[in-house]
Structure formats: structure tokens, C-alpha cells
């Protein structure tokens, strides 16, 4: 079954979903709008749904490419050992080439999608002019996060059987809701339900765990510190997943000329502050036209 047939009919923006085979993967992508291309990259354990309400606000002025990352949701075929940031970045470049899209003018990443945006920019021959990271995971996760995942991370990354068990017990254990609660984000019930549904998939659980375990943030930081792209980091003041003090230290060390914006909100605040997020993205896009 290809990825588009796996996408539930009530999944957000399914009407613009496509299935594309490239780089040994069957990708689930959503493409809409006209204009300069904006590539949207979700974080660990998420999917295209994370940008669902943002997309129609953006595609009035830009073309939007929204993808399920390898190992996540409805993109199929990624070996668990292939979920390193640099390899996914290379596959994204191949995907854009196969789709015959223009190279992204802007890349917007949430959480782990932000270092992936940097890895993408390092490899891209045509650099994105702007990179925006919402609560960027540029530092190791805090103790509360590793305590939650730590006991599961190693075994689940190695065992499809354990991933299946974890996916099966997720709805009964309330695991997904506890995880969402830890983001300090007042997510609507509709948004929460998308995450609950994703975490009943053993492939998604195992892919998300391996994606998280494979991220070599220090390598990406070193490689991207001299990027010519304009870098903007949006930090939620209530985000406990990416502690602000540690994050600001890393940003000053590697990206001294970047811009930091503070919002009130938790780790997934872009799903709640959709109008504000769209205003920021489009205002930056408009500066390129002046």
C-alpha cells in the first residue's frame, strides 16, 4: 500500500497530499500554493499535521512543501539506521529534485526540524535565504525528557517487537498525553488526537525513537556555523524540552549574528499560535521582495 492510501481521509489537508517515490523511500508530501518555496520540517514524533493550520495562511503568498520525515507517519521505507540528520537532508534534496520544485527560499523547522534545516542548508547547492526555527532542538534534551524516554530509547530503537508493544499500550497508558503535557503547550483536543493516532503505529514509534537517537547535533552545528542564510530562532518561554539558557548559549557560540525572538508558550506553540507564526514567516518572506 503506498503512502497516500495510508493517509486517513480525515487527515489534515489530505486533499493536497501526494505519494512520491525517491531515494528508496515512499514519501508522503503536501504541496500547495504558488510563489517562492517554503519547506516545512516537523519535529520528532510529529508529521505534516503539525503545520496543518499554518499552511493555508502561507500558501496565499508562497508555495509550500510539507513532508512526513523518513521514519514518521505516512512516509515509508526508511531503514532505522538511515535516520541521521545528514542522510535525511540528502534525501530531501533528492525529493525536491524529483518533484522539480524550485529550491526553497525559506526553510522552517520545529524542534528537531530546525537542526535538520541547518543540515539541509549545508548540503544544498542553492542555500535558503532564511531559516526559521521554532523552539529549535540545538542542545541535548533536559533530564525530564531523557527520564521519560531513556529506559525505552535503546530497546525500542533495536526491536520492532518492542515498538509494536509500545504502540499497542500507548492508548491505554496515556503515554502520548503525558508526553504532550510535558511540552507545556495548551494543545486543542483535535491536535492531541493526531498525535495519539500516530503513536499507535509501531513504524512511527520506532522511527521517531531512532530519529531522536541518531541526531548528532554537535556535528550539524559545526558544519552550519558559517551559513550565509538569515537565521531566526523563536523561543517559547515556557518550553521545558529545550531549556532557554542552554539554547541561548549555543546560539551565541555558533550563530552570533542570528535573531532570537521570545514568545510566551511551550514547545509546540506554533500549532497554537498559527496566525502569529504565519505573520512572522510571511513578513520575513516579504523583506526579500523589497
N, C-alpha and C positions, 0 to 999 in steps of 0.2 A: 504494500500500500504506500503510495507516495505521500509526501508531507502535506499537500493541500487536502487530501482526503482525510487525513488525520485531524485536521483543524476542525473543532466543533462548529456547527453552523451558527451558534450564538457567540462565537469568539469575537472580541472587538475588532472592527474594521476588516472582517473576513472578506468582504466584497472586493478588497484591493489586494488580497493575498495571492501569491504565486508560488509555484514549486519550480526550483531551478537546480539542475544537476551540474556541479562543477567542483573540481578539486577533490573528487571522491566522495562528496557529500551531496545529500539531497536537502537543499536549503528551503526553509520557509521564509519568504520575504514579503514585505508590503511596500508597494511603490505608489506614490500619488503626487499630484501637483505638477507645476511647471516652474522653471527658473533655475537658479543656482542650486546645486545638490547639497543637501544636508544629510549626513549619515548619522543615524541614531543607534547607540550601543547601550544595551541594558546591562544591569549588574548580575552578580552571581545569583542563580536560582530564579531569575525572572524570565521575561520573554517580551515579545512585541507589545503585549498588553500594557507594559509599563508606560508607553508613550501614546496610548490609545486616544486620550482626550486632548493631548497636545498636538497630534498630527493634523487634525482639521483646522487648527488655528495657524499652523505653519504653512500648509500646502497652498494657501492663497497667494503666497509670495515666493515659494521655493518648491523644488522637487524634493520629496522625502523618500529616503531609503531606510526602512526599519526592518531589522533582521532578528530572527532567533539565532543566537550564537550556537556554534557547534556544542553538542552535549546538552542542549537546552530545548525544552518544549517540543516543537514540531520539526526541527532540523535534525535529520537522521544521518547515520553513517560515520560518526566521528569515533575513532578508536580512543579509549580513555587516555592512552599515553600521548595523544596528539593535542591536548588542550592547553598547551603553553601559549602565553600571550603572543610571542613572536610568530608561532605557527598559525594561530588564528588570524593574525594580522595579514600574513602572506595569503591565506585563503580568502580573506575579504577582498584583497587586491585582485585576485583571480576572479572572484564573483562579480565585482564591478566591471571588469573587462568583459566577462561573458555577457553581462546584461547590456553592454555597450552604452553605459551611462557616462556622463562627464565625471571627471574626478571631483570629489567633494570639495566644495568651497569651505565648508564647516563640518566639523565632527563634534557631536555632543554625546558625552558618556556619563552614565551614572555609576557611582561606586567603582567596581572593578572594570566597568566600561571606560572609565577615564584613563587608567594606565594602558588599556587596550588601544584607546585613541592615540596615545603617545607612540605606542609600538607601531601602529598603522602609519602614522605620520613619518616615522623614521624610515620605513621601508618604501613609502610611496615616492615615485619619481616626481610627481607634482604634489607639493606639500599643501595641506589645507591651510587656508589663510587664518582661520580661527578655530581654536579648540576650547570647548566649554565643558568643565567637569562639575557635575552636581555631587557634592559630598564624595570627592574622589578618594578612592582607596589607595593612597600613595604611601601608607605606613602599615605595618602589621596590625591585625585586629587586636582589640583590647582583651584583657583576661576574661571578661564575662562572655565574650563571643567564643573564645577558644575553650572555655569550660563547657559551653553548651555543645559545641561540635567536636571538641578534642577526642573524647572517648570513641566517637563514631567515625571520625575522619579517616584514619588509617584503614580499619577493617572494611568500611563501605567502599572506599576507592578501589580496593583489591577484589571485592567479592560482589558479583552480580546477585547472588542469592541473598546476601545481607541487604543490598539495596532494595530488593523486592520485598523483603520483610519490613524494612523501614517504611517503604511506600504504603504497604498494606496497613500498618498500625498508625500511620500519620493521622488519618481522620478520627480515630478513636482516642488517640493520646492527646490531641490538642497541640501537637508539636508545632504545626505551622503557625497557629495563632500565638503561641508563646514566642516564637521567633519574630513574628510581626510586631508583637507588643514591645519587644526589646529594641525596636527601631525608634521608639518614641514618636511615632507618626500616627496621627488620628485618621487612619485609612477608612474610607467608606466600606460598608459591608460588601458591595459589589466588587471592589478591588481585592478585598481579602479572599473572596471566593475564587478568584482566578488563581491566586497562589495556592489555595487548598487543592484545587483541581490539578495543578501542575505537580504538586508533591505526592499525588497518588500514582505517578508514573515512575517506575523503577529506573528507566533510562534517564529521566530528568534528574532524579535524586543522585544517581551515580555520576552523571555528567557534571552537575553543579558541584559536587564534592571534589571531583578531580580537577575541575577548573580552578577551584579555590586552592587546592593543594599544590597545583602546578605553577602558580603565579610567582615569577621571580621579579619582584618589584624593583629591587636594587639594580638589576641589570637594565631594566627599562629606563629607570631614572638616569643612569649614567649615559645611556645611548641617546636620550632625548633632551639633555640639558641645553644643547645649543640649537634647538629647533627655531626656525625663523617665524613660526606661527605665533599669532597673538594668543596668549593663554589666559583664560578666565576661570577662576575656581569659586564656586558658590558653596559656602559652608553653612550648614544648619547648626544653630547654636545649641540645639538640644540633641544633637547626634551623638549617641554613645558608641556607635560602631567605629567611627573614625574620629577619635578624640582631637579636638581643635588644636591644642597646644603642640602636640607631636606633629600634626599635619602642617601647621604654620612653619615649624622649624624646617621640615623637609622642603617646603615650597621656597623658603628664603635661601636654602642651601643650593637647590638645583634650578630654581626658576625665579631668580631675584627680580626680574622685570615683569613678572606676571601680575595680574589683577586679582585681588581677593574681595569677594562680596559676602557679607554676612546677612543671613536671613534667620528669622525665628522659625524653627521647625526641626523635625527629626530626619532620620536617614533617607526616607523615601518621600521627602517633602515635595519633589517635583510632580508626584502623582496627585497631590492635593492642591498645590499652588500652580495649576496648569496655565491660567491666564498670565500670571506673573512670569512664569518660565518662558512662555511664548513671547511676551513683551521683551524680555532680555535678549532672547535669541534673534528676534526679528530686528530689534534696534541695532544689534551688532552687525547683522547682515546688511542693513541699510547704510551703515557707515562705509561699506565697501563701494557703494554706488556714488558716493559724493566725490 
